Amino acid sequence: MAVISNATATRRPGLWGTGSTVWIWALLALAVAGFWPSYVRRIGEADAVTHLHAALMLSWFAMLFVQPWLIRSRRVALHRSVGKLSYALVPVLILSCLWLSRIRMAGATPQSFDFQSFILYLGVAASAIFLLSWALAIRHRRDTALHARYMVGTALTLIDPALARLLIATMPNPGPWVPWISYGLLFVILGVLIWRDRGRHGQRAFVVLTVVFAINFALLQVVPRTEGWQAFARWWGGLPLA
């Protein structure tokens, strides 16, 4: 989404094709379905921070739609200009996520503290992976194959929160299997993307993302239950709102 050379842009490898749009549409549909019960259906009841976060996420998805199209239509200069907006959008998006998690943690009761501290970890981890994916995309901005795939990685961070909410809303007793299902789907998608990229230079981006998500999934089984994380959650929830 940032600056790429004209020579690189004209190669348009793999993921800059129409297939990328299908993947992003599918992820957006999952996000709408997942957040329908808790946000979309009750949009009038949501607070301003939630509205801000939703608007920023939609703006990011709009970028993911527009940027490949600009490359396919060879409007490289406009692609560069739009890409520069990410330098402002990404920090604000991450801050909105952290701000929202702060509000949710502050409202946790003794009965819901364990659950909210778990949700806090999910939010912080997803924000970190989003930021890492974006940073790697910027780092490889002159390599279209890696750049495009790391940008797709930013959208993949939405699979777990969206699908988890959908499962909790539709399953009578979701229990502890929700992360296994959501991450299972994520790893299936990454596996398909790696397979589709076999023999291509850009394949390594999806391999890197798979390793990152796998590490996070392993940490997910341990970190939220530690005394250190719970102490952090109490501190985070106790910070002043203003």
N, C-alpha and C positions, 0 to 999 in steps of 0.2 A: 504493500500500500504506500510505500514511500518511493524514493527516487530509484528508477531503474534505467538502464541505458537503452537507446533505441535498438541496438543490435540484439540485446537480450530479449526485449519485448517482442520483436518480430518472430522469435522462435516459438513462442506460446506453447510451452510443453504441457502435456497432459492436463493438469488440473485447471489451467486457464480456459479450458474448453467449456462447452455447455454443461458437462457433468458437474462442474463445481456449483453451478446455480441450483441443480437438483438437490445436491447435498445440503446447501444452505436453506432452501425452501423446506426440506424435510426437518431440519433442526428447528427452524422457526415454527413449523406446525407443532412439533413436540413441545416447544416452549409455551405456545398458546394453550395447548391441551393441559400441560402440567400446571400452569399458573391460572387456569380458568377457575377452579373452585375457590382458591385463596385470594385471587386478585381481580381477574377479568370480570367474573360474575358479580363481584362486589366492589367494583371500581370506585363507586361513589363514597365508599366507607374508608378507603385507604388514606393514609396520611401523606403529607407533601413529599417526604423523603422517599417513600415507596414510589410515588408518581415520578419523581425525578430519576430514580434508578431505572424504572421501566422505560422512560423516555430515552435515557442514555443508551440502554441496551438496544432499543429499536434503532437508534441512530447508528450504533455499531453494525447491526445487521444490514442497515441500508448501505453502509460502506462496503460490506462484504459482497453485496449484490452489484454495486456500481463499479467497483474497481476492476473486477475481471472483465466486465462489459467494456470498460474504457480501453483495456489492453486489447481485447478482441477487435475493437473498432479502430485500433492504432491511434488513439488519442492519448499519447504518452504524456504530453505536457499537462493535460488536464488531470491525468492519473497522478502525476507528481503533486499537483496543487491540492487535490482532494486528500492525498496521502498525508500531507503535512498537517491536516486537521487532526490526525490521530495523536499528534504530540500534545495536543490540548485535551482531546476527548478521553484518552486512556487514563491519565491521572485523575480526572474528575469522575470517571466511571468507577475506578478503584476506590476513591474516597467515598463515593455514594454507597458502595457495598459495605465498606467498613463502618460508615455512619449508621447505616441501617442495622448492621449487626450489633452496634453499640446500643441502639434503642431497644432491640429485641432482648438483649442480655439484661438491660436495666429493668425490664418489665418481668423478668423471670421470678417465679415464686419458688419457695423451698421445694415444692413438689415437682416443679418443671425445670429446676436448675440443671440436672444432669442432661436432660434432653436439649435444653437451650445451649449448654456448653458444647454438646456434640454438634449442634447446628452451627455454632460459632466456628468450630474447627473446619467444618465443611466450607463455610463462607470464606474464611481466611485462606484455606488451601486452594480453593477455586480461584480466588483473586491472585494468588501467587503464581499459579500455573498460567492463568490468562496473561499476567504481566510478563512471565518468562517467554511464552509463545510469541507475544508481540515484540519483545526485545530481540528474540532470535530472528524474527521476520525483518526487523529493522537492520539488524546486524548483517543479514544476507539480502539486503534490498536490491543489490545489483545482480543477484542470482535469482531469476524469476521462478525457477523450479522450487528452490528451498523457501523463498519468500512467500509464494502462494500457499504452500503447504503449512508453514508455520502460522499463517493467517487463519487457515482453516482450523488449526489447533485452538485458536482463541474461541471459536464457536463450539468446539467439542467440550469445553469446560461447562457448557450449559446442560449437557445430557443428564448428568447425575442430579442436579437440583430440580430439573423439570420432570424427569421420569419418576424420581422419588416422590414428589408431590402428587403426581398422577396415581401412583400405586397406593399411596396412603389414603387418597380420596376414594379410590374404587375398590380396594381390597378390604374385607371385613376385619381381618387380623394380619396386617402386613408383617409384624414382628421384626426380627433382626435381619431378615433376608433382603430387605429393600436395597441396601448398598450393593449386595452381591448381584442383584438383578440389574441395577442401573449400570454398575461398572462392567458387568458381563456384556451388556449391549455395547458399551463404549469400546471394549476390547475386540468385540466382533467387528465393529465398524473399522477400527484401526487395522485389524487383520485384513479386511477386504481392501482397504486403501493401500496397505503394503503390498498385497498380492497384485492389485491393479498396476502398481508402480514397478513391478519386478523388471529389473534390467535398466531402470531409469535412474538418473542421478538424484532426483528428488526423493527417492524412496527413503533415504536416511533420515529425513525430517520426521516421517511418521514412525520410524524406529525409535528415534530420540523421544518423541512424544509418548510412545508406548512405555518406554522405560520410566519416564517421569510420572505418568499416571499409575504405573505399577508400584512405584515407590510410595506414592501418596496413598494408594489403597492399602499397602502394608502398614503405613503409619496410622491410617485411619482405625485400624484394629487395636492400636495401643495408646496413642497419644491422648485422645479425649478422656481416657480413664485415669490418667496419671495425676498425682497431686499437684505437680507443677502446672499442668494445663488448667486444672480447676481453679488454682490460685490466680492464674492469669485471667480466667473468665470472670472471677469475682472482681478483680481489679478493673477489668475492662467495663464491666457493668456498672461499676461505681464511679466512673469518670463523669464529670459534670457535662451536661448536655450542651452548654453554651460556654 
